[in-house]
Amino acid sequence: MKTVYSLQQFIAVLSGLGYFANSDANSDSLQNNPQPEQRKGQSQRARDDLQLAICTFQAHYGLPLTGEADQPTQEKARQLIRNLHHGLKQTVSPDLSISEFYGPRTVSAVQQFQAQHRLPATGVATASVRSAIEEDLKQQLRQALGRAGNRRTPCPCAN
């Protein structure tokens, strides 16, 4: 079954992937609770920021530019987070569970990866951080294949 993110969850995903800054303040402003008049401007600004973040995400991945957290947008986010979790599980955090969510454990694993690679430990898995995780995985695979290649016995029919 495919995940349908709540507003809070989707903001956490966009923030965790580096598309939406100041997620705590913005998510509070985006709630549908009645707000005093002075907060209405903040709420509209937060909605505009969220729409811009969604459009930036959509443009980056060649999705239709709707500015909405529609099904294709959420599906792409879900894939990215699951891939991120797989990469982090292989590189720094074997106990990390694979899910579609960007929570405290994901932040901690990203910070651990960043610290090990002498990157600022922000806990945000920007495109460059995700690329570095991919490179680590490729290097691990090359090393594993190299070790496996050294253990192979020559084929008897090669003579």
Secondary structure by P-SEA (a helix, b strand, c coil): ccccccaaaaaaaaaaaccccaaaaaaaaaccccccccaaaaaaaaaaaaaaaaaaaaaaacccccccccaaaaaaaaaaaaaaaaaaaacccccccccccccaaaaaaaaaaaaaacccccccccaaaaaaaaaaaaaaaaaaaaaaaaacccccccc
